[in-house]
Amino acid sequence: MNNNIRNIAIIAHVDHGKTTLVDGLLKNSGIFRDNEQVEDRVMDSNDLERERGITILSKNTSVIYNDIKINIVDTPGHADFGGEVERVLGMVEGVLLVVDAFEGAMPQTRFVLKKALELNLKPIVVINKIDRPQARPEAVIDEVLDLFIELGASDEQADFTVVYASAKQGICGLERDNLADSFEPLFETIIKEVPAPKGEKDEPLQMLISNIDYDEYIGRIAVGKIARGEVNYNQNAVICRKDGKNDNVKIGRVYTFEGLKRTETMEAYAGDIVCIAGLGDINIGETICASDCIDPLPVIEVDEPTISMNFIVNNSPFAGKEGQFVTSRHLRDRLFRELETNVSLKVEETDSADAFKVSGRGELHLSILIETMRRQGYEFQVSRPQVILKHKDGMVLEPVENLVIDVPDEFSGAVIEKLGQRKAEMTNMQPGEDGYMRLEFKIPSRGLIGYRSEFLTDTKGNGIMNSILAGFEEFKGEIAERSHGSMIAWETGETVTYGLFNAQGRGRLFVDAGVKVYEGMIVGENAKAEDITVNVCKKKHVTNMRAAGSDDTIKLTPPLVMSLEQCLEFIADDEYVEVTPESIRLRKKLLSKQDRDKLAGRNKNAAK
């Protein structure tokens, strides 16, 4: 064992304080100067992470405590980024399970804990946000213990150590009423409870790649834990590929983590987490071995995708006006490049050279990819998300999710009614604090597509909804589509107040005056179920007769500006979301009203 090292991952449900806890560990370890300005959530370095307040990518850091190096892996809390968690758990020997002192064990807590227990990692439970007025730590500990038992934890795993903390206040302790003004009790617990990494220093090199980083000066950087042996600068080695091929390489620079920086070193030994540059084309799941002992480790296994959508070259009338990368070659190269670092993503070519089927773990997983690509200058369009069905023993199976909802009592009836229409089965219902009710359901994944906006409307923004994949079950039957149709632009042009005023009586508008639109573009939501074509470019008939002030009486309702996720939830099967670096537009697949009417007629005749 390498007794001078401890490797831990911090896992939790979204927004339970993982990244803030890492902030506290870094500050307490003394890696920052006393007068240094440090941002909150310093590990959330990605622009999208800081904007949305969530962790998207797993990231490594390390601290030194009493001459022992503690390598820390910060992981995402959202279920859609579960692949980021699964591939890094192999680098560690222990996990800090962070649980909110009020919310308790939530769906993602179950998912990440199950993966950790399967790998026989040593758990330490951190009851965070202990300073919350509604904190109920004793009840939360009981919930976590029940969860351990339910997931089949061994007696040793279920006998976990509990640390009480407030990551934001920078306090923690082994007893709720005796909290230190530092994270020393947590550091001591980590060193005492988490086993040191095993690995023979004198054996031939063996290292599994768990992450890929990139530096604009030195290129691709492979990140992983050395399972045995040592890594040296300029050492000859072999990369064992996923397809069984072996490539001879020379190891370039070797780095270890020190705080937020990578520090170059000439050598590193078994048990440490290191970065290696100079290997060229290397991917997650491949093994670096010594040249004289080729012994690959098992490839990292992650759960299968559950949602797919088509990424298509933009062919709207506005195509190529706003994006830098617009061709099918650009789109294909970017999507397949994403596979190198996004292990839970799947990209398939289709019958059309202009369309690619992309599968992921959820709508958020795919929408983050879409948002990242549009910020990089890509222009394309995407179809409505579809669940991935399985066929087994003559049965059709579909993904089913465990859904947990916290909602004020007065809105619970509306939520239960809407979810019932979406084939949800209630599994638990219990009163919570401050007039809230906790509802638990089992619901098909396709029943959740498009529901979030309805949920926020029904609960007036007061509800909290979390879900996680529970597995695959027999197909539950058809689910009713959205209850509102689309308002579609009649002609290409620029929207004017007069035309919008006439259209807004039919439903909610998505565009304001002075916006360029094209025929077939969706400009609003119809209050009724069917689609309707409106002329939002229509100008008032010009005469030389005017009543004083009559034009000033036209007042428009402010348009509904939807986020990318809301657009993906809104569209129907015959619609696309057009994504460019500057705009997000909704459109019909068939832009011409005549073509849509012909298709509707053919479908009607075929149904007879």
Salt bridges, closest charged atoms under 4 A:
GLU36 OE1 - ARG33 NH1 3.99
GLU39 OE1 - ARG50 NH1 3.91
ASP44 OD2 - ARG41 NE 3.25
GLU49 OE2 - LYS59 NZ 2.84
GLU51 OE1 - ARG375 NH2 2.64
ASP80 OD1 - HIS78 ND1 3.87
GLU84 OE2 - ARG87 NH2 2.73
GLU86 OE2 - LYS115 NZ 3.35
GLU86 OE1 - ARG361 NH2 2.91
GLU93 OE2 - LYS225 NZ 2.45
ASP100 OD2 - LYS129 NZ 3.50
ASP100 OD2 - ARG132 NH1 3.08
GLU103 OE1 - HIS16 NE2 2.84
GLU118 OE2 - LYS114 NZ 2.95
GLU138 OE1 - ARG176 NH1 3.78
GLU143 OE2 - ARG136 NH1 2.85
GLU150 OE2 - ARG110 NH2 2.85
GLU193 OE1 - LYS122 NZ 3.61
ASP213 OD2 - ARG262 NH1 2.76
ASP215 OD2 - ARG262 NH2 3.52
ASP247 OD2 - ARG241 NE 2.86
ASP272 OD2 - LYS69 NZ 3.38
GLU286 OE1 - ARG241 NH1 2.94
ASP295 OD2 - ARG228 NH1 3.32
ASP303 OD1 - LYS115 NZ 3.12
GLU304 OE1 - LYS390 NZ 3.60
GLU322 OE2 - ARG585 NH2 2.83
GLU338 OE1 - ARG334 NH1 2.90
GLU340 OE1 - ARG220 NH1 2.71
GLU349 OE2 - ARG332 NH2 2.81
GLU371 OE2 - ARG374 NH1 3.23
GLU371 OE2 - ARG375 NE 2.81
GLU398 OE1 - ARG446 NE 2.40
ASP406 OD1 - ARG438 NE 2.99
GLU425 OE2 - LYS476 NZ 3.84
GLU454 OE1 - LYS418 NZ 3.41
GLU454 OE2 - ARG422 NH2 3.07
ASP458 OD2 - LYS418 NZ 2.97
GLU473 OE2 - LYS442 NZ 3.25
GLU473 OE1 - LYS476 NZ 2.94
GLU481 OE1 - ARG384 NH1 3.13
GLU525 OE1 - ARG508 NH2 2.98
ASP531 OD2 - LYS588 NZ 2.53
ASP551 OD1 - LYS540 NZ 3.21
ASP551 OD2 - ARG546 NE 3.87
GLU565 OE2 - ARG52 NH1 2.72
ASP573 OD1 - ARG384 NH1 3.39
ASP574 OD2 - LYS588 NZ 3.04
GLU575 OE2 - ARG482 NH2 3.03
GLU575 OE2 - LYS588 NZ 2.84
GLU578 OE2 - ARG585 NH1 3.02
ASP597 OD2 - LYS593 NZ 3.03
